[in-house]
Amino acid sequence: MIQTDFSSMLSRVAVANLEHSIGNPVNPRMLKAIHNAKNLVNLGSGTPDLPTPDYVLDAVREGMTGGLIQYTAYDGILPLREAIAKKLFEENGLDYSPADIIVTHGAQESIFVICGALLNPGDEVIVTNPYYSAYNNIVALSGGVAVTVPVKPETGWSWDLEALEAAITARSKMIVLVSPDNPTGAVVTQKTMEAIAELAEQYNLIVVSDELYEKYLYDGAEHFSFARIPGMKERTITVNGFSKSFGMTGWRVGYIAVPQWLKQVATEVKHMHSISTAVPSQLGALAALIGPKEPWQERLNTYAERRRYLLSRLEAMKLPFIRTHGSYYVMADIRASGMDSMTFSSALIEEHNVRVGPGVVFGSGAEGFVRLSLMCPRPQMDGALDRLADFWNRYV
């Protein structure tokens, strides 16, 4: 029988995207540590832990038993697109109509739709480093090239405008602006956005404004939507969704607000990708958006209190961190341990059954850091931080 190496049939781009994943054999030590851990506490999770309110579940049950089980319009049910347009106007100061909205299976599918609608082979997309790796991977899978611009912890991970302009070439197509940022938590100021807008106009670039973490703001920080800048709406794609602000990660509902010149092509890409977003998820998103606001604010208050506690504990154990003002992550500086982030994270699981996010999975710019999260209930967080303190004091 002929022996065939089937791995040679895999997409080289897809395989390359595995390089820094923590969930595959490319990082065998961490994979083994997670597999062998007993009562593992995840102190780096990106998944909100509080349950979806009952009224959202009730709305889905009512819709499903009422027979809403067929494909919807490719860009989403009209009531949801109307509610999204209303939300964007009232909360973000953005004037979009329901015809400008496309509902997607989470913000991650939004990225696929954007890249599929806009990128030609070799087109360049500028992202920061550190980054949320889905952007780089999806750009590559779409035939584009991700170009990274370093942001430094010493500046609070702020955009370096000179480095940004230096990264622009004749092949540049898009700038990705994530604010508040994952993983760093940095909130981009209006002044910085206006400077980026000038570059976008000067070099004829599209801006993807990822605003998924807009509700997670601290220390007086304010969210500003890039498309509010005069002249930018026609070259901006606003990305948002329900996974973070509404804690509905498993529901898989995101959306994009696009200029009309892009709507038809982007809708067809969405159609080819998944036809339409699942009906129960759309009904749940609609209920969340038009229903009472108090349950969502209570959740945000809970996370803000966890943040205060987490930062106080890090200060007490003398584990340095970069104090940024958004998202639900904290980047802890572990360079004094002498370990790289993957070694540190693996050893912490092996010795104490506590999981954090190794910085390297977010790019070379996050090496020497680990990502901590507020998405851990206080009782578990208490114990995990006790063990993290023991681990830190042992090596520093």
Secondary structure, DSSP 4 states (H G I P E B T S, - for coil): -----GGGGS-HHHHHTTTT-SSSTTSHHHHHHHHH-SS-EESS--S--SPPPHHHHHHHHHHHHTT--S---TT--HHHHHHHHHHHHHHH-----GGGEEEESHHHHHHHHHHHHH--TT-EEEEEES--HHHHHHHHHTT-EEEEEE--GGGTS---HHHHHHH--TTEEEEEEESS-TTT-----HHHHHHHHHHHHHTT-EEEEE-TTTT-B-TT-----GGGSTT-GGGEEEEEESSSTT--GGG--EEEE--HHHHHHHHHHHHHHHSS--HHHHHHHHHHHHS-SHHHHHHHHHHHHHHHHHHHHHHHTT--EE--SBTTEEEEE-GGGT--HHHHHHHHHHHH-EE-EEGGGG-GGGTTEEEEES-S-HHHHHHHHHHHHHHHHHH-
